[in-house]
Amino acid sequence: MLLIPIDVFVTSRLEFSQSAIDVRINRNFMRTLFIYCYIILMILTFVLLPLSYFYSEERSLDYEVDIDYNRGNIKKKLSKSLKKTFVFNVILITFLLFCLIFRSQEKIKFEHGNEVEWVK
């Protein structure tokens, strides 16, 4: 969100030189910065967030038992959570591909300017 005002400023002035950080900020720099931000968000959303969820599930299994919490088997818990994260991503990608391949039964010819007619 904080990149949007800088992006608007750069778009209006074509180039901006910041002497404090010695970086020439232009449209290519902003595009690269946005791409890196989206890559980081994708990694957080589809790798780290599910991994932390599945790892906390594996850890919570130890608390359900009446014995003391065992700190051993951390590698085993981490490998199980990595497998579950991988399966989650495979299921998600399969679902998305399935939705892209099998569209609604109604066939609409997409003409230039009417690409989103199926939404109506």
Secondary structure as the mmCIF struct_conf table of DSSP 4:
data_model
#
loop_
_struct_conf.conf_type_id
_struct_conf.id
_struct_conf.beg_label_comp_id
_struct_conf.beg_label_asym_id
_struct_conf.beg_label_seq_id
_struct_conf.end_label_comp_id
_struct_conf.end_label_asym_id
_struct_conf.end_label_seq_id
TURN_TY1_P TURN_TY1_P1 LEU A 2 LEU A 2
HELX_RH_AL_P HELX_RH_AL_P1 LEU A 3 ARG A 13
BEND BEND1 LEU A 14 LEU A 14
STRN STRN1 GLU A 15 GLN A 18
TURN_TY1_P TURN_TY1_P2 SER A 19 ASP A 22
STRN STRN2 VAL A 23 ASN A 26
HELX_RH_AL_P HELX_RH_AL_P2 ARG A 27 ILE A 43
HELX_RH_PI_P HELX_RH_PI_P1 LEU A 44 LEU A 48
HELX_RH_AL_P HELX_RH_AL_P3 LEU A 49 GLU A 64
BEND BEND2 VAL A 65 ILE A 67
HELX_LH_PP_P HELX_LH_PP_P1 ASP A 68 ASN A 70
HELX_RH_AL_P HELX_RH_AL_P4 ILE A 74 ILE A 101
BEND BEND3 PHE A 102 PHE A 102
BEND BEND4 GLN A 105 GLN A 105
TURN_TY1_P TURN_TY1_P3 HIS A 112 GLY A 113
TURN_TY1_P TURN_TY1_P4 GLU A 115 VAL A 116
HELX_RH_3T_P HELX_RH_3T_P1 GLU A 117 VAL A 119
#
